[in-house]
Amino acid sequence: MKRLSLITVCIFMIITTALWAGDFAVYPGAKFDEKLTKDAIQMSAGAPGADMWNVEMYMTKDAFEKVCAFYAKIGKEYNMPSSPKEMKLPSGSILRTQYYLFGGAADLQSAKSWIKVQNPLISHKKVQILGPGTKSQDTGEIPGVTTIMHMKRK
């Protein structure tokens, strides 16, 4: 009987953990950035579905890995099929991105809340496509800054 109770409790805990996923929390020490938020909203204006989302941009000087470790504890890591996790910038630095879903969503389309963690900061207003001939000054790159773009369904 004790064994059956223990098994039942274990199964309940596993199911509860699988169904529950944390909600977005601002990374400790990250600061909301109104200018970056406005730039992100302007850049996405007119894109299909853009009016379905509230956007918030946060910045921190903490390392990309440290920010990702924080969000890996409360969200589900998501790999964007059409986007590489790393890309070499004209400056020679590496642009790194990682997505996290919240609330138990399986993908971005079904998510009510998700984030994109990125390092370094790239100005949304200055560059839309990184390609051959793009210069460092064209990207608005700010080394040592990790951004957190939070998207929440309206």
matplotlib code that plots the C-alpha trace (Angstrom):
import matplotlib.pyplot as plt

x = [0.0, 2.9, 4.4, 1.2, 0.9, 4.5, 4.0, 0.8, 2.5, 5.5, 3.2, 1.2, 4.4, 5.6, 2.3, 2.0, 5.6, 5.0, 1.8, 3.0, 5.5, 6.6, 5.5, 7.8, 9.8, 12.1, 15.7, 17.2, 18.9, 17.6, 16.2, 13.2, 14.3, 11.6, 13.5, 14.4, 10.7, 9.5, 12.0, 10.9, 7.2, 8.0, 10.0, 7.3, 4.5, 2.6, 3.9, 1.2, 0.1, 2.2, -0.9, -1.5, 1.5, 2.7, 6.4, 8.8, 12.6, 15.0, 18.8, 21.4, 25.2, 25.2, 26.5, 24.3, 24.9, 23.8, 20.6, 19.8, 20.5, 17.9, 15.2, 15.9, 14.7, 11.3, 10.6, 11.0, 13.9, 12.7, 14.8, 13.6, 13.6, 14.6, 17.1, 20.6, 21.6, 24.8, 25.9, 29.2, 28.8, 30.9, 32.8, 33.9, 31.8, 29.2, 25.5, 23.8, 20.1, 17.9, 14.1, 12.1, 8.4, 6.2, 3.0, 3.5, 3.4, 4.9, 5.8, 5.7, 2.3, 0.6, 2.5, 0.8, 4.2, 7.8, 11.2, 14.2, 17.5, 20.2, 23.8, 25.2, 22.5, 21.8, 19.8, 16.4, 16.3, 19.7, 19.6, 17.0, 19.1, 22.7, 24.4, 27.5, 28.8, 27.1, 29.6, 29.8, 28.5, 25.5, 24.3, 24.2, 26.1, 26.7, 29.0, 28.6, 24.8, 22.3, 18.7, 15.5, 12.6, 9.4, 6.4, 3.0, -0.2, -2.8]
y = [0.0, 2.4, 1.6, 2.4, 5.7, 6.6, 5.7, 7.8, 10.8, 10.5, 10.2, 13.3, 15.3, 14.3, 15.2, 18.5, 19.5, 18.6, 20.6, 23.6, 26.0, 29.2, 32.7, 35.4, 37.2, 40.1, 39.0, 40.3, 43.6, 44.0, 47.4, 48.2, 50.3, 52.5, 53.5, 50.0, 49.0, 51.8, 50.9, 47.2, 48.2, 50.6, 48.0, 45.4, 47.8, 46.5, 42.9, 40.3, 39.6, 42.4, 43.9, 40.8, 41.3, 43.6, 44.1, 45.0, 45.3, 44.9, 45.3, 43.9, 43.9, 40.3, 37.5, 35.9, 32.5, 33.8, 35.3, 32.1, 29.9, 32.1, 31.6, 27.9, 27.4, 29.0, 28.7, 26.1, 26.6, 26.9, 26.7, 28.9, 26.8, 29.6, 31.4, 30.4, 30.5, 32.3, 34.6, 36.3, 40.1, 42.4, 43.5, 39.9, 39.4, 36.7, 37.5, 34.9, 34.4, 32.0, 31.8, 30.7, 29.9, 30.3, 28.8, 25.3, 26.4, 24.1, 26.8, 30.5, 30.4, 28.8, 30.8, 33.5, 34.8, 34.2, 35.9, 36.3, 36.7, 38.3, 39.4, 41.9, 44.5, 45.4, 48.5, 47.6, 50.9, 50.7, 47.3, 45.0, 42.4, 41.5, 40.6, 41.0, 44.6, 45.4, 47.4, 47.5, 51.0, 49.9, 47.5, 49.8, 47.0, 47.6, 44.9, 43.6, 44.2, 41.4, 42.2, 40.4, 41.0, 39.9, 39.2, 38.9, 38.1, 41.0]
z = [0.0, 0.9, -2.5, -4.4, -2.6, -3.4, -7.0, -7.2, -5.6, -8.1, -11.1, -9.9, -9.5, -13.0, -14.6, -12.7, -13.7, -17.3, -17.5, -15.5, -17.0, -15.5, -16.5, -17.7, -15.0, -15.6, -15.3, -12.0, -12.7, -16.3, -17.1, -19.2, -22.2, -23.6, -26.7, -27.7, -27.1, -29.3, -32.0, -32.0, -32.2, -35.2, -37.0, -36.7, -37.6, -40.6, -40.3, -40.3, -36.7, -35.2, -33.7, -31.7, -29.4, -26.7, -26.9, -24.1, -24.4, -21.5, -21.2, -19.0, -19.0, -17.7, -19.9, -22.5, -20.8, -17.4, -18.7, -20.7, -17.5, -15.6, -18.3, -18.8, -15.3, -15.9, -19.6, -22.4, -24.7, -28.3, -31.5, -34.2, -37.4, -39.7, -37.5, -36.6, -32.9, -33.8, -36.6, -37.3, -37.4, -39.6, -36.5, -36.0, -32.9, -32.7, -32.5, -30.3, -29.9, -27.9, -27.6, -24.5, -24.3, -21.3, -20.1, -21.5, -25.2, -27.8, -30.3, -30.9, -32.7, -29.7, -27.0, -25.0, -23.9, -25.2, -25.2, -27.4, -25.6, -27.7, -27.4, -28.4, -28.7, -32.3, -33.0, -34.5, -36.3, -37.9, -39.6, -41.0, -42.8, -42.1, -45.3, -47.4, -47.3, -44.0, -41.9, -38.1, -37.9, -39.9, -37.3, -34.2, -32.4, -28.7, -27.3, -23.8, -23.7, -23.6, -24.6, -23.6, -26.0, -24.3, -26.5, -24.8, -26.7, -26.4]

ax = plt.figure().add_subplot(projection="3d")
ax.plot(x, y, z, "-o")
ax.set_aspect("equal")
plt.show()
